[in-house]
Amino acid sequence: MDAGRPVSYVLGAHIEMPKTGADYAFGSKVHPNKHQLHLGDAELRDLLTVVQQQGATPVKTVRPHFILYP
């Protein structure tokens, strides 16, 4: 993230959460109402903040647009 080069969006690798921000159960074969694949600049900045705040002892963190699993 660079102020001189704004981010339009970031693509994730897996969508394992519904649009509600909850979490699908591990092993779920069906994922109805999936969250969109891309994350915008605000979501990326939120992710960076979460990672920085957790430091050396990360914990599962659920946000409306992503879930961080350490």
Buried (B, 14 or more C-beta within 10 A) or exposed (E): EEEEEEBEEBEBEEBBBBEEEEBBEEEEEEEEEEBEEEBBEEBBEBBEEBEEEEEEEEEEBEBEBBBBEE
